[in-house]
Amino acid sequence: MLRLDTNQGISGYGDVRDGASPTYALLLKSRLLGENPCNIDKLFRKIKQFGYHGRQGGGVCGIEMALFDLAGKAYGAPAYQLAGGKFRDKVLIYSDTDTVADGGKMGERLRRRMDDGFKFLKMDIGIGLLKGIEGAVTAPPGALERRDVMHPFTGIQLTDIGIEYLVDYVSQVRDVIGYEVPLAADHFGHINVESCIRLGQALDQFSLAWYEDMIPWQLTEQWRQLKQSVLTPVCTGEDIYLKEDFRPLLEAGAVSVIHPDLATSGGIMETKKIGDLAQEYGVPMAMHMAGSPVSFLANIHCAAATENFYVLENHSVDLPWWSDLIDGIDKPLVVDGYAPVPEAPGLGFGKLNEAAIRERMDTRRGRDAGYFEPSDRWDDEWSLDHLWS
């Protein structure tokens, strides 16, 4: 998390997506000092050049969330109002569900989600399920163990045996949960577009909500080829930064659903603009979210303010301590599969729960970031930032 403090005694909170270095946010401090934090768009345009795709946009996005929180508190308005007002009072939520090898047991896990009130589901269907299945996958030596090679270059392909196994797996899931609730699919593995098409065509019979990130988002022509070859919606976007790189996919008619992550895509207003752009092409916007309750609430405000919004992911529904990180808001944050849109100023919560946060501090790789430690050393960070001369 990050906090922006002002000389007016108002603070705003944001969240840097898991996996992003805090340096991406800290290096921007000197660009914000002395500015009016209520000039959100001006400041975003000033710092957006320091973000990039994947986790590299985390600092910019976290600061943008915090600016919305801060400005909302200054004006006594919820963040969605600053983004243009709301289209809905509650936001549909889905949760990914950890995979188990047995399709029937996977169906039971998803059924429990439904029993908990969730009205949209997601599961993983991929080559990880095929370990130990003889003849299910063909691959060059070592390819199955690597995760640093883009899909078209791995040489990994599904065989008929592998595809039939995955079809049977999904059939078992559907036998348990039925078709009443939408079921999306993700994490297929680093396979080429040809294998994606063969698998997608085989799974079309199950009317899945979408096939997510079957191939890297950058490969527009392959996405167009995939979309034209299957009857199930195809979905991507959680690693794309700014609306400009959603445009080629939309112009090519290469996606059925866009799926930005607000903590990657540019923050609240930029993600709303991404949704508005997709709406012009008849494409709905689902949203990926894997962060703290601060990030979650930023997503709720954006979803409320975007007309073609579809459904929002929450990766933390199985963490009983997750909502304890913030106070001053009604809990649970998700009720019967929906998140009510907060009406309090800014992102809509009162304060952070310091004790709960300290208990969950990230100490991986031997690093203890501390609890909002002084950042004076970043006050004078400078470079010639103009992109023109």
C-alpha positions in Angstrom: 0.0 0.0 0.0 1.0 3.6 -0.4 -0.1 6.9 1.3 -0.1 10.4 0.0 0.0 13.1 2.7 -0.9 16.8 2.3 -0.2 20.0 4.2 -4.0 20.2 4.7 -4.0 17.1 7.0 -5.7 14.9 4.4 -4.2 11.6 3.3 -5.1 9.4 0.4 -4.4 5.6 0.1 -3.6 3.5 -2.9 -2.2 0.0 -3.6 0.7 -1.2 -5.6 -0.1 -4.6 -7.2 1.5 -7.7 -5.8 4.7 -8.4 -7.7 5.5 -4.7 -8.4 8.6 -3.1 -6.8 7.7 -0.2 -4.4 10.5 1.7 -6.2 8.0 2.2 -9.1 6.0 4.4 -6.7 8.7 6.0 -4.6 10.6 7.4 -7.6 7.6 9.4 -8.5 7.4 11.3 -5.2 9.5 14.2 -6.4 7.1 14.7 -9.4 4.2 15.2 -7.0 5.6 17.4 -4.3 4.1 20.9 -4.4 1.2 19.9 -6.7 -2.5 20.1 -6.0 -3.6 16.5 -5.5 -7.1 17.3 -6.7 -5.7 17.8 -10.2 -5.9 14.1 -10.8 -5.7 14.1 -14.6 -2.9 16.6 -14.7 -0.8 14.5 -12.3 -1.6 11.3 -14.0 -0.5 12.7 -17.4 2.7 13.9 -15.7 3.7 10.4 -14.3 2.1 7.9 -16.7 5.2 7.8 -18.8 6.9 6.0 -15.9 4.7 3.0 -16.0 4.6 0.1 -18.4 2.8 -3.2 -19.0 2.7 -6.0 -16.5 3.7 -5.0 -13.0 5.7 -2.1 -14.1 2.7 0.2 -14.0 2.1 -0.5 -10.3 3.5 2.7 -9.0 1.6 5.0 -11.3 -1.7 3.1 -10.7 -1.2 3.1 -6.9 -0.7 6.8 -6.9 -3.7 7.4 -9.1 -5.9 5.5 -6.7 -4.5 7.5 -3.8 -5.2 10.8 -5.7 -8.9 9.7 -6.1 -9.1 8.8 -2.4 -7.5 12.1 -1.4 -9.6 14.3 -3.8 -12.8 12.6 -2.8 -12.1 13.3 0.9 -11.3 16.9 0.1 -14.6 17.4 -1.7 -16.6 15.1 0.4 -17.5 12.9 -2.6 -17.1 9.2 -3.3 -14.6 8.3 -6.0 -17.2 7.1 -8.4 -18.7 10.6 -8.4 -15.4 12.1 -9.5 -15.3 9.5 -12.3 -18.7 10.7 -13.6 -21.3 9.1 -11.4 -22.5 5.5 -11.1 -24.4 3.1 -13.3 -25.0 0.6 -10.5 -25.3 0.4 -6.7 -23.6 -3.0 -6.4 -20.9 -4.8 -8.3 -21.0 -8.5 -9.4 -18.0 -10.4 -8.0 -16.3 -13.6 -9.0 -13.5 -15.6 -7.5 -11.0 -17.9 -9.1 -10.9 -21.3 -7.4 -7.8 -23.4 -6.8 -7.5 -26.4 -9.0 -7.8 -30.1 -7.9 -6.9 -33.0 -10.2 -10.3 -34.7 -10.0 -13.1 -33.0 -12.0 -15.9 -34.1 -9.7 -14.1 -32.7 -6.7 -13.4 -29.5 -8.6 -17.1 -29.2 -9.3 -17.8 -29.6 -5.6 -15.4 -26.7 -4.8 -17.2 -24.5 -7.3 -20.6 -25.6 -5.9 -19.5 -24.4 -2.5 -18.8 -21.0 -4.1 -22.4 -21.0 -5.3 -23.6 -22.0 -1.9 -21.7 -18.9 -0.6 -23.7 -16.7 -2.9 -21.4 -16.3 -5.8 -23.2 -16.0 -9.1 -20.1 -16.1 -11.4 -17.3 -18.7 -11.2 -13.8 -19.3 -12.7 -11.5 -22.3 -12.8 -8.2 -23.2 -14.4 -8.1 -25.7 -17.3 -4.6 -26.4 -18.6 -1.6 -28.5 -19.0 -1.0 -28.6 -15.3 -3.9 -31.1 -15.1 -2.1 -33.4 -17.5 0.9 -34.3 -15.4 1.4 -38.0 -15.4 -1.1 -38.6 -18.2 0.9 -40.5 -20.8 0.8 -39.1 -24.3 -1.2 -36.0 -23.3 1.4 -33.4 -24.2 4.3 -33.3 -26.6 7.1 -30.8 -25.8 10.8 -30.3 -26.4 13.2 -31.2 -23.5 12.7 -28.9 -20.5 9.9 -26.9 -22.1 7.3 -27.9 -19.6 9.4 -26.7 -16.6 10.0 -23.2 -18.0 7.8 -20.2 -17.4 10.0 -17.5 -19.1 9.3 -18.4 -22.7 6.4 -16.8 -24.6 3.7 -19.3 -25.7 4.5 -19.5 -29.5 8.1 -20.3 -28.8 7.8 -23.2 -26.3 7.0 -25.9 -28.8 4.4 -27.4 -26.3 1.4 -28.9 -28.0 -1.7 -30.8 -26.7 -2.4 -34.2 -28.2 -5.8 -35.7 -28.8 -5.3 -37.7 -25.5 -4.7 -34.5 -23.6 -7.7 -32.7 -25.1 -10.0 -35.6 -24.4 -8.8 -35.7 -20.8 -9.5 -32.0 -20.3 -12.9 -32.3 -22.0 -13.8 -35.1 -19.6 -12.6 -33.0 -16.7 -14.8 -30.1 -17.6 -17.7 -32.4 -18.2 -17.4 -33.7 -14.6 -17.4 -30.1 -13.3 -20.5 -29.3 -15.3 -22.3 -32.4 -14.0 -21.9 -31.0 -10.5 -22.6 -27.3 -11.0 -24.9 -27.4 -14.0 -25.2 -24.4 -16.3 -27.1 -21.9 -14.1 -24.1 -19.9 -13.1 -21.5 -18.6 -15.7 -18.1 -20.4 -15.5 -15.0 -18.8 -17.0 -11.6 -20.6 -17.6 -8.0 -19.5 -17.2 -4.4 -20.7 -17.1 -4.3 -23.0 -20.1 -0.5 -23.1 -20.2 2.2 -21.9 -22.5 0.8 -23.6 -25.6 0.7 -22.3 -29.2 -2.4 -20.8 -30.8 -3.0 -24.0 -32.8 -3.3 -26.0 -29.6 -5.5 -23.3 -28.1 -7.9 -23.5 -31.1 -8.1 -27.3 -30.9 -8.8 -27.2 -27.2 -11.2 -24.3 -27.5 -13.2 -26.0 -30.1 -13.4 -29.2 -28.0 -14.6 -27.2 -25.0 -17.1 -25.0 -26.8 -19.8 -27.5 -26.0 -19.7 -26.4 -22.3 -20.7 -22.8 -22.9 -17.9 -21.3 -20.8 -18.1 -17.6 -20.0 -14.7 -17.0 -21.6 -11.3 -18.4 -22.4 -8.8 -16.1 -20.6 -5.3 -15.3 -21.7 -4.8 -18.4 -23.8 -2.0 -16.5 -25.6 0.0 -13.3 -24.8 -2.0 -10.1 -25.2 0.5 -8.6 -27.6 -0.2 -11.1 -30.4 -3.2 -9.3 -31.9 -3.3 -11.3 -35.1 -3.2 -14.6 -33.2 -6.0 -13.4 -31.0 -8.1 -12.6 -34.1 -7.3 -16.0 -35.4 -8.4 -17.6 -32.1 -11.6 -15.6 -31.8 -12.6 -16.5 -35.3 -12.0 -20.2 -34.7 -13.9 -20.8 -31.5 -17.5 -20.2 -30.4 -16.7 -19.3 -26.8 -15.8 -15.7 -25.9 -12.1 -14.9 -25.6 -10.7 -12.6 -23.0 -7.4 -10.8 -22.2 -6.0 -7.6 -20.7 -4.8 -7.9 -17.1 -1.2 -7.1 -18.1 -2.0 -4.2 -20.5 -1.0 -0.7 -19.4 -3.1 2.3 -20.7 -5.9 2.3 -23.2 -3.6 2.6 -26.3 -2.7 -1.1 -26.3 -6.3 -2.2 -25.9 -7.1 -0.4 -29.1 -5.4 -2.8 -31.6 -7.2 -5.8 -30.1 -10.5 -4.0 -30.3 -10.0 -2.6 -33.8 -9.0 -6.1 -35.1 -12.2 -7.7 -33.6 -9.8 -10.0 -31.7 -11.4 -10.1 -28.2 -14.9 -10.7 -26.9 -14.2 -9.5 -23.3 -11.5 -7.1 -22.1 -10.1 -7.8 -18.6 -7.9 -5.0 -17.3 -6.4 -4.9 -13.8 -6.9 -1.4 -12.4 -3.6 -1.7 -10.5 -1.8 -2.4 -13.9 -3.9 -0.6 -16.5 -3.6 3.0 -15.2 -5.9 3.4 -12.3 -9.5 4.4 -11.9 -10.1 6.9 -14.6 -7.8 5.2 -17.2 -9.6 1.9 -16.7 -13.0 3.7 -17.1 -11.7 5.1 -20.4 -10.6 1.6 -21.4 -14.1 0.4 -20.7 -15.6 3.3 -22.7 -13.3 2.5 -25.6 -14.4 -1.2 -25.6 -18.0 -0.2 -25.5 -17.6 1.5 -28.8 -16.7 -1.9 -30.3 -19.6 -3.7 -28.4 -17.1 -5.4 -26.0 -17.9 -5.7 -22.2 -15.3 -5.1 -19.5 -14.6 -7.6 -16.8 -11.9 -6.6 -14.3 -9.0 -8.6 -12.7 -8.2 -7.8 -9.1 -5.5 -9.4 -6.9 -4.7 -6.9 -4.1 -5.7 -5.4 -0.8 -9.1 -4.1 0.2 -7.8 -0.6 -0.8 -7.3 -1.8 -4.4 -10.6 -3.7 -4.3 -12.5 -0.5 -3.4 -10.8 1.4 -6.1 -12.1 -1.3 -8.5 -15.6 -1.1 -7.1 -15.8 2.7 -7.8 -14.5 2.2 -11.3 -16.9 -0.7 -12.0 -19.8 1.4 -10.7 -18.8 4.3 -13.0 -18.4 2.2 -16.2 -21.5 1.4 -18.2 -20.3 -1.8 -20.0 -18.8 -3.3 -16.8 -19.4 -7.1 -16.5 -17.9 -8.7 -13.4 -15.0 -8.1 -11.0 -12.5 -10.7 -9.8 -11.5 -11.0 -6.1 -8.6 -13.3 -5.4 -8.9 -13.0 -1.6 -12.2 -14.4 -0.7 -10.5 -17.4 1.0 -8.4 -15.2 3.3 -10.3 -14.6 6.5 -8.1 -11.7 7.6 -8.2 -9.8 4.3 -11.0 -7.4 5.1 -9.5 -6.7 8.5 -6.8 -4.6 6.8 -9.2 -1.6 6.6 -11.8 -0.2 9.1 -14.6 2.3 8.9 -16.7 0.5 6.3 -19.5 -2.1 6.5 -18.3 -5.7 6.3 -18.3 -8.2 4.8 -17.3 -6.3 1.6 -19.0 -8.9 -0.5 -22.6 -9.8 0.2 -24.4 -12.6 -1.7 -22.0 -12.4 -4.6 -22.0 -8.6 -4.9 -20.0 -5.7 -3.4 -22.1 -2.7 -2.4 -20.7 0.6 -3.8 -19.5 2.8 -0.9 -21.0 6.2 -0.5 -18.4 7.6 1.9 -15.8 10.1 0.5 -12.8 8.9 -1.5 -12.5 5.2 -1.8 -15.0 4.8 1.0 -13.3 3.4 4.1 -12.3 5.1 7.3 -8.8 4.1 8.0 -6.2 1.3 7.8 -5.9 -1.3 10.5 -2.3 -0.9 11.4 -2.1 -3.9 13.7 -3.6 -6.2 11.0 -1.3 -4.8 8.3 1.8 -5.2 10.4 0.9 -8.8 11.0 0.8 -9.4 7.3 3.8 -7.4 6.2 5.7 -8.7 3.2 9.0 -10.1 4.5 9.8 -12.2 1.4 13.4 -12.1 0.2 14.4 -10.9 3.6 12.8 -7.5 3.0 10.8 -5.6 5.6 9.3 -2.5 4.0 8.1 -1.1 7.3 4.9 0.7 8.0 4.9 3.9 5.9 8.5 4.6 6.7 10.0 8.1 5.8 10.7 8.5 2.1 12.7 11.7 2.3 15.5 10.3 0.2 13.1 10.3 -2.8 12.2 14.0 -2.5 14.9 15.2 -5.0 14.8 12.4 -7.5 15.1 14.2 -10.9 15.5 13.7 -14.6 14.6 15.5 -17.7 11.2 14.0 -18.1 9.9 15.7 -21.3 9.3 13.3 -24.2 9.8 16.2 -26.6 12.4 18.9 -27.2 
